[in-house]
């Protein structure tokens, strides 16, 4: 039952959110988790935030209500059942988790690449003299 609801959510996201935006958000969450491991209490907390961030890209996952004190419209997130969130997170981690880890490895290698590029540029300028 929960897997069925999670699959429906994935199909709805596919219809309403561009794939690039969905993929970038999911991979960014994975990179953030790897870079800041203490930001999430455990893997389950990360799963819930992953699903929440991705579902928030779709306007159907939120509704608006009037805040009388502030006199503004307020966005409210529509929560899913925890079992559905867990199933949806597993689908997303299967789809984007490996790519997020590869992206994290690339981010870690960037300073080394910059240093190598700087040395190559310095050597090229020195060769011009």
Buried (B, 14 or more C-beta within 10 A) or exposed (E): EBBEBBBEBBEBBEEEBEEEEBBBBBBBBBBBBBEEEEEBEEEEEBBBBBBBBBBBBBEEBEEEEEEEEEEEEEEEEEEBEEEBBBBBBBBBBEBBBEBBBEBBEEEEEEEEEEEEEEEEEEEEEEEEE
